[in-house]
Amino acid sequence: MSVVTDTPDSVEAPDFPVPTGREEAWRFTPLARMRGLHGEAATNPVAPRVTIDAAPEVSVEIVAASDPRVTRRLTPLDRPSALAMAGAPESIVVSIASEVVASRPTVIRITGVGADRTSYGHVIIDAAPFSNSVVVLEHVGSASYSANVEVRVGDCAQVQLVSVQDWDDDTVHLGRQHAVIGRDAKFRSFVATFGGNLVRLVPTVDYVGSGGDAELLGVFFSDAGQHLEHRSLIDHSAPHCRSNVLYKGALRGDPSAGEAGIARSVWIGDVLIRAGAIGTETYELNRNLVLTEAARADSVPNLEIETGEIVGAGHASATGRFDDEQLFYLMSRGIPADVATRLVVRGFFSDVISRLGLPEWEDRLSSLIDSELGLEIVEGADDDSGHTG
């Protein structure tokens, strides 16, 4: 199966066909639940509310679509991406000057203003050479939201992008996150998806210089009725570059609710190594933990390799049920069932969350997982014993 998508070299939405669900890129997506975000442009889109807490060394501006920094736009990947590019009335531009090291994360909170109105968004992160920064995009509220995020990582720069989807239950969110990585530059993406009715995110990576390094990390938790879909495409076109993808998800459906109670997740990992990308090293891994019946996880890793002169390339995926024996072992030592469940699920996610390197957000994500499990953690609780202080 080819991982190359046949998309027009255009930024205009009419040049992209309306998805029907028969296309490989859309065969898992419930188009009927997308509220037309893949069809025609919204007539009266409304902008989401944006709150910015920038590091003192970082510049964040909200600019008009006509701004020169915006018109250097990426080529959309599909029709929703093109509609969002054309429909966003303004863009959030994050600029990190050359050799600047940000003292703390820059946090941009995007709040939906209602599922009954369409919103388009556009974020540009422009990291000059030798800079180092962390940008967090936090999505909350209720929305029908389609957006593009562009990350331009200059030579020898480092950028970590954290995208948290903590939407209300009625939200539909379509997003493309595209990174262009310069020579000897490093880019890390961390995606955490918990809320929303339907969330479909497409992280893509291009290399424009040798020695680039990309790491795509993700965690997600799909509840009854949710459809969470993540599709990555890493295009290795430059020599001696590296990529690593690790996504973990948990699913908990409601068997008593029938079709409406199914928890659904989709992970597609595409890696293309072109003929000129000698010395490439890449690996991708997806693991899914099924906590109940009425859950379905689709996991499809793909590799397309056009040269034999690589360091290594591999992929793996696995989906397994919750380990009842592990739960019984913990309960037999006096740990209550709810605390034991939390320990097992947290342990499943811990190796991904610990790579975030931001203690405040690591705690936030752990709390979101606890919330998904329906657990209210008492302050001062001891995770190892289950006793509270």
C-alpha positions as MATLAB code, in Angstrom:
seq = 'MSVVTDTPDSVEAPDFPVPTGREEAWRFTPLARMRGLHGEAATNPVAPRVTIDAAPEVSVEIVAASDPRVTRRLTPLDRPSALAMAGAPESIVVSIASEVVASRPTVIRITGVGADRTSYGHVIIDAAPFSNSVVVLEHVGSASYSANVEVRVGDCAQVQLVSVQDWDDDTVHLGRQHAVIGRDAKFRSFVATFGGNLVRLVPTVDYVGSGGDAELLGVFFSDAGQHLEHRSLIDHSAPHCRSNVLYKGALRGDPSAGEAGIARSVWIGDVLIRAGAIGTETYELNRNLVLTEAARADSVPNLEIETGEIVGAGHASATGRFDDEQLFYLMSRGIPADVATRLVVRGFFSDVISRLGLPEWEDRLSSLIDSELGLEIVEGADDDSGHTG';
ca = [
       0.000    0.000    0.000;
       1.424    3.360   -0.999;
       1.590    5.991    1.720;
       1.742    8.816   -0.832;
      -1.543   10.690   -1.091;
      -2.751   11.968   -4.457;
      -3.510   15.581   -3.586;
      -3.445   18.563   -5.929;
      -0.624   21.096   -5.656;
      -3.117   23.768   -4.659;
      -4.392   25.791   -1.736;
      -7.915   26.159   -3.121;
     -10.675   24.050   -1.578;
     -12.582   23.446   -4.868;
      -9.512   21.633   -6.234;
      -9.938   18.950   -3.559;
     -12.786   16.439   -3.932;
     -15.410   16.103   -1.225;
     -14.633   12.884    0.676;
     -17.147   10.083    0.211;
     -15.737    7.541    2.656;
     -14.520    5.233   -0.106;
     -11.076    6.833   -0.165;
      -8.303    5.140    1.789;
      -7.727    8.297    3.839;
     -11.393    8.488    4.883;
     -12.570    4.892    5.109;
     -12.545    4.821    8.912;
     -14.039    8.289    9.463;
     -17.796    8.680   10.135;
     -18.441   11.471    7.624;
     -22.065   11.861    8.726;
     -20.850   13.149   12.086;
     -18.506   15.808   10.664;
     -21.134   18.581   10.433;
     -20.115   19.476    6.907;
     -16.528   20.425    7.781;
     -15.446   18.302    4.795;
     -18.001   19.712    2.353;
     -18.652   23.359    1.554;
     -17.259   26.469    3.202;
     -19.268   27.795    6.139;
     -21.184   30.985    5.295;
     -20.864   32.634    8.714;
     -17.956   31.103   10.596;
     -17.267   32.367   14.096;
     -13.806   32.689   15.630;
     -13.052   30.715   18.796;
     -11.981   32.586   21.924;
      -8.211   32.692   22.310;
      -6.275   33.248   25.535;
      -2.500   33.641   25.356;
       0.062   33.167   28.112;
       3.387   33.653   26.352;
       6.869   33.155   27.706;
       8.599   36.546   28.018;
      11.081   35.648   25.286;
       8.373   34.635   22.793;
       6.229   36.880   20.604;
       2.596   35.912   19.965;
       0.389   37.984   17.657;
      -3.064   37.589   16.168;
      -2.815   38.864   12.593;
      -5.116   39.183    9.578;
      -5.154   36.551    6.849;
      -3.462   39.057    4.508;
      -0.331   39.292    6.674;
       2.810   38.228    4.717;
       3.654   35.633    7.365;
       0.310   33.960    6.744;
       0.431   34.005    2.965;
       3.515   31.766    3.076;
       0.983   29.073    3.724;
       1.340   25.319    3.583;
      -0.237   23.263    0.833;
      -3.419   21.722    2.269;
      -3.533   17.956    2.523;
      -7.261   17.524    1.914;
     -10.510   19.443    1.536;
     -11.078   20.167    5.269;
      -7.521   21.514    5.519;
      -8.090   23.724    2.453;
     -11.445   24.980    3.778;
      -9.849   25.871    7.116;
      -6.949   27.631    5.393;
      -9.289   29.739    3.284;
     -11.876   30.339    5.985;
      -9.715   31.401    8.938;
     -10.132   35.207    9.170;
      -7.011   35.563   11.284;
      -3.974   33.600   12.361;
      -2.070   33.177   15.604;
       1.632   33.729   14.868;
       4.179   32.540   17.432;
       7.708   33.817   16.769;
      10.883   32.692   18.523;
      13.942   34.726   17.575;
      17.319   33.236   16.721;
      19.252   31.757   19.673;
      16.399   32.461   22.110;
      15.762   29.839   24.784;
      12.273   30.224   26.215;
      12.155   30.157   30.000;
       8.751   28.468   30.164;
       6.062   27.081   27.852;
       3.887   29.429   25.830;
       0.270   28.363   26.380;
      -2.480   29.207   23.885;
      -5.973   28.276   25.030;
      -8.543   27.867   22.274;
     -12.129   27.829   23.573;
     -15.019   26.794   21.366;
     -18.097   29.012   21.266;
     -20.691   26.352   20.492;
     -21.160   23.239   18.383;
     -23.894   24.925   16.320;
     -21.423   27.305   14.599;
     -18.410   26.458   12.445;
     -14.992   27.794   13.486;
     -11.783   27.830   11.472;
      -8.333   28.254   12.979;
      -4.744   28.772   11.885;
      -1.620   28.734   14.066;
       1.917   29.417   12.833;
       4.944   28.647   15.000;
       8.110   30.138   13.500;
      11.272   29.097   15.339;
      14.428   30.805   14.089;
      17.773   28.944   13.985;
      19.331   27.841   17.287;
      16.194   28.684   19.324;
      14.522   26.395   21.864;
      10.846   26.627   22.853;
       7.717   24.806   24.015;
       4.245   25.752   22.765;
       1.051   24.288   24.249;
      -2.268   24.422   22.387;
      -5.098   23.662   24.806;
      -8.533   23.056   23.272;
     -11.612   23.332   25.504;
     -15.321   24.117   25.263;
     -17.879   23.137   22.657;
     -17.135   23.586   18.941;
     -17.321   22.512   15.326;
     -13.706   23.383   14.639;
     -11.325   22.832   11.724;
      -7.786   24.174   11.854;
      -4.245   24.065   10.518;
      -1.112   24.309   12.645;
       2.191   25.086   10.888;
       5.528   24.643   12.647;
       8.661   25.963   10.961;
      11.750   24.703   12.783;
      14.871   26.564   11.690;
      18.327   25.030   11.400;
      19.593   23.697   14.748;
      16.407   24.879   16.501;
      14.264   22.840   18.906;
      10.471   23.012   19.195;
       8.101   20.982   21.325;
       4.428   21.311   20.394;
       1.877   20.014   22.899;
      -1.717   19.745   21.672;
      -4.347   18.888   24.303;
      -7.901   18.089   23.192;
     -10.043   18.457   26.324;
     -13.215   19.378   24.443;
     -16.802   19.045   25.621;
     -18.612   15.887   24.550;
     -20.414   17.488   21.575;
     -17.322   18.836   19.778;
     -16.123   17.919   16.289;
     -12.472   18.812   15.664;
     -10.561   18.294   12.420;
      -6.933   19.366   12.429;
      -3.735   19.183   10.454;
      -0.434   19.793   12.231;
       2.447   20.222    9.790;
       6.116   20.577   10.751;
       8.953   21.583    8.419;
      12.271   20.636   10.010;
      15.547   22.313    9.098;
      19.114   21.058    9.185;
      20.078   19.406   12.504;
      16.810   20.666   14.004;
      14.613   18.809   16.494;
      10.828   18.718   16.618;
       8.702   16.937   19.197;
       4.929   16.697   18.951;
       2.870   15.536   21.913;
      -0.841   14.976   21.237;
      -3.274   14.215   24.074;
      -6.884   13.587   23.020;
      -9.594   12.953   25.582;
     -12.663   15.076   24.830;
     -14.913   15.555   21.843;
     -17.486   13.574   19.920;
     -15.279   13.195   16.840;
     -11.633   14.265   16.716;
      -9.499   13.642   13.621;
      -5.921   14.933   13.723;
      -3.330   14.583   10.961;
       0.281   15.324   12.024;
       2.650   15.562    9.033;
       6.410   16.121    8.872;
       8.746   17.286    6.092;
      12.537   17.582    6.269;
      14.348   20.372    4.414;
      17.880   19.645    5.643;
      20.029   16.745    6.758;
      20.218   15.674   10.383;
      16.621   16.548   11.281;
      14.957   14.731   14.173;
      11.202   14.295   14.710;
       9.446   12.580   17.589;
       5.657   12.198   17.498;
       4.114   11.118   20.796;
       0.454   10.709   21.642;
      -2.027    9.465   24.228;
      -5.789    9.176   23.842;
      -8.774    7.781   25.737;
     -11.949    6.938   23.820;
     -15.195    6.677   25.786;
     -18.614    5.413   24.738;
     -19.732    7.172   21.558;
     -16.397    8.846   20.857;
     -14.429    8.549   17.616;
     -10.777    9.552   18.026;
      -8.599    9.339   14.929;
      -4.900   10.130   14.523;
      -3.110    9.850   11.161;
       0.578   10.710   10.883;
       2.636   11.046    7.696;
       6.411   11.481    7.925;
       8.081   12.225    4.601;
      11.814   11.465    4.729;
      13.245   13.324    1.733;
      16.556   14.522    3.240;
      19.530   12.339    4.211;
      20.547   11.271    7.704;
      17.289   12.191    9.448;
      15.460   10.411   12.224;
      11.842    9.915   13.255;
      10.130    8.091   16.075;
       6.384    7.686   16.597;
       4.767    6.341   19.765;
       1.017    6.528   20.391;
      -0.922    4.771   23.136;
      -4.677    4.695   23.562;
      -7.282    3.250   25.892;
     -10.897    2.514   25.018;
     -13.890    2.068   27.295;
     -17.273    1.526   25.649;
     -20.698    0.938   27.150;
     -22.077   -2.450   26.051;
     -25.537   -1.626   27.428;
     -25.942    1.315   25.028;
     -25.755   -0.676   21.804;
     -24.232    0.990   18.758;
     -24.195    4.375   20.492;
     -22.013    2.964   23.259;
     -19.087    1.901   21.080;
     -15.750    3.566   21.847;
     -13.771    3.967   18.649;
     -10.157    4.808   17.871;
      -8.141    4.881   14.658;
      -4.383    5.226   14.397;
      -2.665    5.315   10.998;
       1.107    5.726   10.858;
       2.620    6.409    7.415;
       6.353    6.768    6.836;
       7.838    7.428    3.401;
      11.598    7.119    2.877;
      12.483    8.601   -0.502;
      15.377    7.531   -2.699;
      17.593   10.417   -1.597;
      16.979    9.908    2.133;
      20.039    7.769    2.810;
      20.977    7.174    6.437;
      17.357    7.408    7.645;
      16.420    5.901   10.987;
      12.724    5.512   11.789;
      10.384    3.499   14.002;
       6.679    3.745   14.793;
       4.630    1.994   17.469;
       0.980    2.048   18.497;
      -0.509    0.173   21.444;
      -4.152    0.108   22.501;
      -5.713   -1.056   25.752;
      -9.343   -2.230   25.568;
     -10.999   -1.814   28.964;
     -14.517   -3.077   28.158;
     -16.630   -4.641   25.463;
     -18.161   -2.317   22.836;
     -14.765   -0.924   21.798;
     -12.928   -1.031   18.491;
      -9.372    0.060   17.787;
      -7.962    0.131   14.249;
      -4.190    0.351   14.017;
      -2.400    0.480   10.650;
       1.339    1.201   10.412;
       2.740    1.671    6.886;
       6.307    1.943    5.595;
       7.347    2.776    2.035;
      11.093    2.581    1.434;
      12.716    3.666   -1.826;
      16.364    3.197   -0.822;
      18.302    0.404    0.841;
      20.897    2.761    2.335;
      19.202    3.360    5.678;
      20.170    2.859    9.310;
      16.908    1.153   10.172;
      13.148    1.212    9.726;
      10.444   -0.638   11.575;
       6.934   -0.540   12.931;
       4.656   -2.415   15.317;
       1.151   -2.240   16.706;
      -0.816   -4.215   19.260;
      -4.294   -4.122   20.783;
      -5.041   -6.053   23.953;
      -7.688   -6.406   26.627;
      -7.404   -5.131   30.186;
      -5.371   -7.596   32.246;
      -7.779   -9.071   34.814;
      -4.984  -11.084   36.402;
      -2.989   -7.944   37.059;
      -6.059   -6.322   38.585;
      -6.689   -9.388   40.775;
      -3.054   -9.363   41.914;
      -3.319   -5.772   43.105;
      -6.697   -6.305   44.783;
      -5.393   -9.397   46.589;
      -2.917   -7.080   48.313;
      -5.605   -4.832   49.701;
      -5.783   -2.216   46.927;
      -9.381   -1.201   46.108;
     -10.613   -2.050   42.607;
     -10.893    1.557   41.421;
      -7.386    2.422   42.611;
      -6.006   -0.796   41.104;
      -7.622    0.057   37.769;
      -6.096    3.522   37.894;
      -2.645    2.053   38.600;
      -2.866   -0.328   35.639;
      -4.058    2.342   33.210;
      -1.594    4.947   34.455;
       1.187    2.401   34.112;
       0.127    1.754   30.533;
       0.413    5.465   29.669;
       3.349    6.372   31.915;
       6.227    5.783   29.495;
       4.667    8.201   27.009;
       3.550   10.884   29.463;
       6.930   10.869   31.244;
       8.609   11.911   27.984;
       6.708   15.188   28.018;
       9.212   16.685   30.454;
       6.715   19.249   31.781;
       5.683   18.239   35.334;
       2.628   20.526   35.447;
       1.231   19.107   32.203;
       2.184   15.548   33.090;
       0.041   15.921   36.224;
      -2.737   17.489   34.156;
      -2.804   14.582   31.718;
      -2.778   12.037   34.537;
      -5.759   13.831   36.086;
      -7.595   13.725   32.746;
      -7.026    9.964   32.583;
      -8.413    9.591   36.094;
     -11.422   11.639   35.057;
     -11.998    9.386   32.043;
     -12.037    6.434   34.423;
     -14.674    8.188   36.543;
     -12.333    8.506   39.500;
     -12.055   11.490   41.786;
      -8.585   11.395   43.272;
      -8.295   12.598   46.830;
      -5.505   15.117   47.330;
      -2.571   13.463   49.029;
      -3.403    9.999   47.706;
      -0.552    7.515   47.598;
      -0.562    5.869   44.169;
       1.510    2.943   45.339;
      -0.658    1.840   48.217;
      -4.079    3.235   47.396;
      -4.247    4.819   50.893;
      -5.100    8.474   51.268;
      -3.455   10.921   53.566;
];
